[in-house]
């Protein structure tokens, strides 16, 4: 696994701020982290950034609401300043370290690391690999640098969990000179996958598949806690069908659009990242909640839901093949955790291999949601990306402290 073995000294406890910046959202959490675990002090999110109906919410250590505001949040900078103002409130613990979720560090940054000037330059150079996510992450780093001067910051990469995938999964079937330029399968949602591995009581089984299903979606095959294959590739656009992202497409479609329709790179990027997937097929929305509501009267909305479930089920079956079987299937992230109808539809496609759900448990997300006699256990677990960011940032800072003490 990619997690760093923590020191055992309880005196090394740190208060860590996790910042998870997306293209239109900002999730954050303040944690007290020590060798025995991570305790959340407060958490929250800014949602629908850049839209008229924005939301800013904060919860305390027990999950109770501290703040709930509705109204426009014009930019990531505005969202970040709200977080800074919140943390400056009298009585709040000040962060001693900050961890950032970085979707893609490019070919040179594959391991979690502390951020210095050289790392920041590499992150800027890697922006082309994740144009939806990189600008927001870089903005969060710059904000934290100015708002919390002198505090160590850590880059926690979604790609780290997949960094040791075998060549048969990592290498793409293209010319070798392009492979040498870093064109390969990187995989994403690694912090989510690592958090799932950490939650399995007694450790992960030999063969586990994680279906991270949110606005972005991926399926990962995990053997003995290590990623061996995953659906997303060079960028987070590949793999299964998503809210507004196409997932895998015949490359000939893109060539056709360039040659016959005059699409340039920017227009193709806009199409496959923002106007495809559930939104593209339905013409209604990329949000499955909206599509469930519309399905009764809108055949295109119903088709989009069916295509999403079909796409995920096909990739789960592919990952089962990569693992030569399955012991555990985990659903996580917004859709995976909260949409029993989608979970049921996906598992119905897997009935041929003996995967079955208990309808009552599935409806209420009571683990295990698998039926008695199911070929494998099926669980619903929360994606704890922000906690994982805090753990990894703490581990990096603690390791640095120990190294300094040894000098």
FENWO-V349657 format. One line per field, one symbol per residue. ss: DSSP state (H for helix, E for strand, L for the rest). phi: phi as a letter, one per 30 degrees, with the letter a starting at -180 (. if undefined). burial: I if it has 16 or more other ideal C-beta (glycine too) atoms within 10 Angstrom, else O. A space follows every 50 residues. Layout:
ss=???
phi=???
burial=???
//
This chain:
ss=LLLLLLLLLHHHLEEEEEEEELLLLEEEEEEEEELLEEEEEEEEEEELLL LLLLEEEEEELLLLEEEEEELLLLLHHHHHHHHHHHHLLLLLLLLLEEEE EELLLLLLLLLLEELLHHHHHHHHHHHHHLLLLHHHHHHHHHHHHHHLLL LEEEEEELLHHHLLLLHHHHLLLLLHHHHHLLLLLLLLLHHHHHHHHHHL LLLLLLEEEEEEELLLEEEEEEELLEEEEELLLLLLLLLLLLLLLLLLLL HHHHHHHHHHHLLLHHHHHHHHHHLLHHHHHHLLLLLHHHHHHHHLLLHH HHHHHHHHHHHHHHHHHHHHHHHLLLLEEEEEHHHHHHLHHHHHHHHHHL HHHLLLELHHHHHHLLLLLELLLLLLEEEELLLLHHHHHHHHHHHHHHHH HHHHHHL
phi=.cdddddcddddebcbccbbccdbbbcbacbccbddkbcdcabaacbhdi cdcdbbbbbddciddcabcckdcdaeeddddddddddddejddddcabcc dcdbcidcccbeadcbddddddddddeddbddcdeddddddddddddbdi ddcccccdddecdcededcddcdbedddeddjdadcibhdddddddeddd dijdddbbcccccbecbabbcbchicdcaaddcdbdddjddbdbcdidbe eddddedddccidcddddedddcbbbieddddicaccddddeddddcbdd ddddddddddddddddddddddchkbcacccbiededbbdddeddddddc decjdbcdeddddchcddddddidebdbbcbddcedddeddddddddddd ddddddd
burial=IIIOOIIOOOOIIIIIIIIIIIIIIIIIIIIIIIIOOIOIIIIIIIIOIO OOOIIIOIIOOOOOOOOOOOOOIOOIOIIIOIIOOIIOOOOOOOIIIIII IIIIIIIOIIOIIOIOOOIIOIIOOIOOIIIIIIOIIIIIIOIIOOIIOO IIIIIIIIIIIIIOIOOOIIOOOOOOOOOOOOIIIIIIIIIIIIIIIIII OOOIIOIIIIIIIIIIIIIIIIIOIIIIIIIIIIIIIIIIIIIIIIIOOO OOOIOOIOOOOOIOOOOOOOIIIIOIIIIIIIOIIIIIOOIOOIIOOOOO IIOIIOIIIOIIIOIIIOIIOIIOOIOIIIIIIIIIIIIIOIIOIIIOII OOOOIIIIOOIIOOIOOIIIIOOIIIIIIIIOIIIIIIIIIIIIIIIIIO IOOOOOO
//
